[in-house]
Amino acid sequence: MKHLVEIAKIITKKKIKKIEIFDDHALMDTQSKFNEFYEALMTGKFKSDNEAAKHLYDATPLDERYRQLKSRFRRRLLNTLFFLDVNLPATSTYDQAYYSCNKNWALVKILMANRADSTAASLASQILTTALNYRFADLIVNCARILRANAAELGEEKLFEEYDYHIKQYANILDAEIRSEEFYQRVILNYHTEFDENKDFMERLNTYCIALDSLSQQYDSPVIKYNKYLVWSYRHEIMGDYTKMLEVCGEAEQYVEQNPIYYQSDRVHTIYLKKITAYLHLRTNLSGLSLFEAYETAFSRGSDTWFTFQEYCFLYAMHAKHYESALTVFNETISFPGFKRTESEVQEKWHAFHAYLNYALQYLYKGDMNWKEVIVKNFRVNKLLVQSLLFPKEQKIYIIHISTAQLLYCIEDKNTRRLKDIIGILGGHLNKTFRKEEYYRVMQFIRLLQQLLKADFVEKDMTNTEKYYRRLTEEATFLYRGLLRELEIIPYEDLWKLILERLKK
């Protein structure tokens, strides 16, 4: 009762008249500017402040009405964060516990700021019990400090020593976790660099791996364990050793199975994506996508990681020539209700996937297919052939993907004149649009197409193709790290062989 009285006194003195949040009841008011703003953001209607201000007030972002709305809207969103439903099926027990503990920790600080020390200590004790169960080192140290101070005030020596022990034990673990996070973050910081030109980073990466091994043996911390597995998987990926990368991912999965209480959604999702990345680059001839079906339920449908997962599954299926599986993934993705509300880059990517998948099913697939039952039947080749090649600077790789798709369909129609035009357009982009350092494989592929054009599409009359093809297969092999410029729906060396093969038909 004492604690309830303390809390009630604080609220009586400092409560506000109304808590502004977004809940189901508030969102039912369709006439509200707040809700209009909210719905527009969720459906991707507004891409900038200019668009929002114009739509809502027929004004600029500097208009006082819009600025006030945006400020209050942001405050309402932040207030709503305190009332998130963490019991959703997609949320792991570990994640639920960490969220709840941190929310309660915020309450502890509020109580202490209002001199409700006894209630703060009681709540801190509850947090500590949960934190010890899940080994939340940061929360253990923070709560134990408050409880140690409270024990000192009350003259409870036994409790004082107990909390002092937790502080000293977990302060060391927390320090080790912070160091493990630094190693992981330094790898992420350098992940998209050109590794051949950054030998110093490779040496440091080896040091990080050794240090993480040592830390994981010294401290029983799930944070350190996950960072160790992730850094090691990145190391093998960077070195192109995808077999070893699979082994590390397997060890990580085993750790998760043996320690389900420490299941962290974000980290586990990264491990799953790394495993799929390894299979994509190894091009292991697995039977369809059965290996990944068990992973799909781990991702929240419609989330960014789910779309990334779907993308890697699709690319794996296309590279491994499992076209039925690619079709399943494609249909599942674009039929998702929220697909049309995704960012334009995501939609553009799957639009390009559509063109290649339709081609593969129509001309390369050897099995039976009921075309009336597949979404791919809606693909319009004529629309593709007249599609503009004007893309934003950051999406210029689609010039290659769309042009190549056009080229494949023109080969089937034996439209030699259009083939020459397409290769001519690609040649015009060779040095003007694509920098050699970032688009080396793209440039080799275009060079091969230029040799084909010079030989008037007669394979035996081509020259210099060996060196360009060797660069694709030996000097600069396929590497995809999620960067748009590295995307290859069909690897360029396979595309080249496919083009030569189809020209003979």
N, C-alpha and C positions, 0 to 999 in steps of 0.2 A: 504493500500500500504506500509506503514511503516514497518509492520510486515513481509511482503514478502521480502522487501529489507534486513531486519535483517537476515532472514533465508538464502537468496541467498548469502550473504556475508560469512556466516559460511561455506556453502557448497563449495563456490569457493576456499576458503583457505584450506579446509581440506578434500575435497572429495577424494574417492578412484577411481581407474580407472575402476574397475568392481566389482559388487556385486555378490558374489557367493552364489546362493541358489538352492534348488531343486524345479523347477516348471515343468509344462508339457513339455515345449520346451527343457529344459535341459535333461530331462529323455528320450528324443527321441534318444539321441546319444548312440546307443547300443555298440559302441566300447570303451566307456569311462570306466576306472577302477572304477570311482566314482559310475557310474550307475550299474556296475556289482556287486559292493559291496552292494549297496542299495537294488537291487533286491534279492540278496542272503539273506540279513538280513530279508527282508519282507517275504520271503518264508520259513524261518527257516532253510536254508541250512547250515548256520554257527552257531555253538553252542559255539565256543571258538575262541580266538585269534589264537591258533595253527591251527585250521581248516581253518580260513580265510587266514592267511599268506601262508599256504601250497598251497591253491587253487590259490591265486592271483599271488604269486611270487615264488612258490616252495621253500619257505624259512621259517625261524622261526619268531616269533613275534618281535625278536630283530633286524631283518633286517631293515636298515635305510629306504628303500623304503616303507615298510609296515608301519613303525612308522610315516613317513611323510604323507602317504595317510590317515591313521587313524586320525591324528591331523587335517588335512585340511577337512576331511569328517565331523568330529565333528563340526568344525567351520561353515561349510556350513549348517549343520542341525540346529544349533543355529540361524544362520541368517534367515533361512526359518521360524522360529517361529514368526518373526515379520510380516509375510505375510499369516498367517493362515486364512482360510475362516471360519469366525465365524457365517456366516449366513446359515449354513447347517440346515436342518429341525430338526436334533437331538439336536441342541443347543438351550437352553431356552433363552428367552429374558433377564433374569437376568444374566445368564452366559455370553451372548454376551456383555451386558453393562459393566460387571465387567472386562472382557478381554480388551475391547476397552478403558475403562478408565485407566487401568494400562499401556497399551501400550502408551497412550497419556501422562501419568504421567512420563514414561521414557523419552519421548520427552521434557517434561518440565524441567527435571533435566539436559538433554543435553543442552538445550537452556540457562539455568542459568549458566552452567559451561562455556559457551562461551559468557557470558555477554549480552545475548539477553533478558534482564529482562522484557521488555515491552511485547514482544511476549510470553514469558513464563507465565506472569500474565494473558494474554488474554486466552491462552489455559487452564490454571488452572481454570479460571472462567467457561469455558465450561464444564470441568470435574466436577466442584462443582455442577453445575445445575443437571447433571445426577446423581451424587452421592447422592444428597439430595433426589432425587426421589426414589432411591432404598435403601436408608439408608446405604450406604457404609461408615461406621464410620471411617475406617482408611484413606480413600481417602478424606473424608470431612475435617478431622483434618489436613492432609498434605497440601491440597490445600488452606484451609482457612488461614493457617500460612503464606504461600507465599503472598496471597492476602492482609492479614492484614499488612504485611511488606510493600507491594506496596502502600497501602492506606496511611500508615504513611509517606512514601516518598513524596507522592503527596499532603499531607495535607488534605485528604478526611476523615474528622472525622466521618461522618455518616456511610460510608463504613467500616471504621476501627472498629466501635462498632458492626456492623452487623457481620463481620468476627470473631471478638472476641467472640461474643455470640455463634456462631457455634462451635468454638474451645472448649469453656468451656462446652457446652452441650454435644458434641459428644466425648470429651475426657473421660468423665465419662462413656458414653455408650461403648466406645472402651475398657476401662478398665474392664467393666463388661463382655464384649464379650470375652476378653482374659481369664478372670477367668472361664467363661462357657466352653471355649475350653479346658482349663486345666482339668476340671472335666471330660469332655468327653474323653480326651486323657488318663487320668489315668484309666478310665474304660477299654479302648482298651488295655492298657498296661497289665492289669491283666485278660483280658477276657478268655484267654486259660489256666489259672491256675486251680488247683483243689480246688474248692470253699470250700469244707468241711474242708480242711486243712488251709484255709486262712480266719478265722473268723474276723480278724482285717480289712481285705478289705471289708467284708460285712458291717461292721459298718460304714466304711468310705463311702461306696456306698450310704447308707441311708442318710448320711450327704450331699453328693453331690446332691441328688435328692431334698432334702429340700431347699438347697441353690439355686438350679436352679429354683425352683418354685418361690422363693422370687425375684430373679433377673428378671424373665420373667414378674412378676407383676410390678416391679419398672421401667423397661426399655422396650420401644417398639422397639425391635430389632429382625429381622428374624433370625439372627445368634444365639441368645440366645434361641429363641423358638425352633429351630431345635435341638440344643444341649440338651435342656430339654426333648423333646420327645424321642430322641435317648437314652439318659442315662436312662430314665424311662423304655424304652422298654428292654434295656439290663438288668436292675435290675430284671424285672419280668421274663425274660428268665433265668437268673442265678438262680433265686429262683424256677424255674419250674412252675411258674404261667402263663401259656400260654393264659388263658382266659383274664387276666388283660393285658397281652402283646398285645392282639388283640384290647382291648379297647384303649390303648395308641396309637397304630398305626391308629385306626379310628379317634382319636382326631387330630393326625398329618395330616391325609388326609383332614379332615374338614378345618384345618387351611390353607392348600394349596389351597383348593377350594375357600375359602373366600378371600385369598390373592394371586391371580395368579401372580401378579407382582413380588413376592418373590420366585417363583418356582426355586429351585436349583436342578439341575439334580442329582448330586451325592448323596445329602441328601435324596431326594425323592426316588431314587433307593434303598438306604439302608432301608428306611421305608417299601417299597414294599417287599424286601427280608425278612425283619423281620416278616412281616405279613405271608408270605408263610412258614417261619420257624415255626411260631406258629401253623399253620394248619397242618404242617407235624408232629409235636409232639403231637398235640391233636388227630390226625388221625380222624378228623371230616369227616363224610361220605358225602362229597359234591358230587354234580352231575358232574362228570368229572372235567374239568379244566376251566369251564366257568367263575369262579370268577377271574381267572388270565389272561383271554384273553385281558381284557382292559389294563392290565399292560404291556403286551408285546410290544406294540407300543412305550412305554416310553423308551425302551432300544435300543441302536444302535446295529443293527444286526452285529454279529461278534466281538463285544467288549467283554472284560473279564467279565463285569457285565452281559452281555447277556448270555454267556455260564453258568455263575453261576445261573442265573435265570432259564435257561433251565434245569440245573441239579436238582434244588430244585423242579421244576414242575414234572420232571420225577420221582424223589424219592417219592414225595407225591402220584402220581398216582399209583406207584408200592405198596406202603405201604397201600393205600386205596383200592387196587385191582381193580383200574380202568384201565384195561390193554389196552383198546382201546385208552384212552387218553395218556397212556405211549407210545404207538406206534406212535401216532401223534407227540408227542414231540421228540421222538427218530429220526423219519424220517426227521423232520424239522431241527434237529441239524446236523446230519451227512451228509445231502444233501447240507448244506450251503457251498458255493464255497470255503470259507476260512478255512473249518474244517481241511483239510489235512495239513494246515500250522500252526496249533495250536501246543502248547507245547506237548511233549510226554506224560506228566502226564494227560493232558486233553484227549488225544486220548486213552490212556490206560484205563481211567475211563469209557469212553463210549464203549470201547471194552468189558469190564466186564458187563456193562449194557446190551449189546447186548445178551450175553449168558443167562442172567436171563429173559430178555423180551421174547426171543425166546422160552424158556422153559415154561414160563407162558402162552403164546399164544397157544402153542402146547398141553399142558397137563392140564392147569387150566382154561382157558378161555371157557365160556359156550355159547357165542354168535356165530353168523355166521361170517365167514371170507373168503374172496377171497384171497388165499395165493399168487396168481400170481400178485397181485397188491401191495404187501407190500415188503419193502426192507429186512425185516427179513428173507424172503425166502432164501436169499443168505447165511445165517448162516450155517457153516459146523461143525456139532457135532464132527466128527472124528478129525478135526483139533483142537478143544478144548480139546479132550481127550488125545492128545499127546503134548499139550502145555507145554513148560518148565515153571518151577516154580522159575526160577532165576530172581529176580527183584532187582533193586537198594535198598539200605538200607532204603531210605525214602519212598519206595513204597512196603515194605514187606507185607502190609495188603492184597495185591493182592494174596499172597499165600493162604490166607483164602478164598477170593472171588472165585478165579479160582478153587481151590480144591473143594469147596462146590458145585459150578456149575457142575463140573465133577461128583461129588457124586450124584447129583439129576438125571442126565441123566443115570448114571449107575443103579440107582434104577429102572428106567423105563425099562431098558434092563434086569433087574434081574441079573446083573453081580456081584454076591456076592464076588467073588475073588478080583475084582478090588475095590469094596467098602472097603474091609479089608485093601488093600494097601493104599488107600487114607486116611483112618482114622489113619492108622499107621504113615503115613507121617506127618499128622497134629499133632499127639501126639509127634512126634520127635521134632517139633518146639515149643512145649508148653512152656517149661522153657528156652530153649536155644535162641529163637528168640523174644519172646514177654514178655516184662516186665509187671508184675502184675499191677503196678501203672497206666500204660497207656492202657493196653489191658485187663482189668478185664473182660469185657463182652465176648471178644474173648475166653478167657481161660475157662469161664463157658460153653460156647458152645462146645468147644473141649472136655471138661470133659463129657458132655452129650453124645457126639459121642463115647467116649471111653467106657462108660457104655453100649451103644448099641452094640458095638463090643464084649464086654465081654459076653453079653447075646446072642451072635450069632444071632443078629437081631430079637430076639423074645421079644416083648415088655413086656409081663407078667413076664419074667425072669430077668428084669432089677432091679437094686438096686441103692440107693443113688441119683436117678435122681431128687427127689423132692427138695433137698437143692440147687442143681445147677440151676434148673429152677426157684426157688424162688429168687435166687440172680439176675436173669435176669429180673424178673417181679416186684420185690419189692425193692431189695437193690441197684441195679445199672441199672436203667431204661435207655432206649435209649436216647442218647444226641448227637446231631450233630451240631457242630459249624463251619463246613467247613474244619475241620482237616481231613486229609486222614485216620488217624488211627481210626476215629470215624465213618467212612462211613459204612452204612449197607444198601445194596440194598433191602434186605428183612430183617426186624428185626430178631435177632437171636432167640427170643422166638417163632416167627411165623415160622421161618425155621425149628425149632425143631418139632413143631406140624405138619408141612407139611411133613417132612421126615417120621414121624411115620404113617401118613395117607397114604402116597404113598406106603410104605412098605406093607400095607394091601391089595393093589390092586392085 
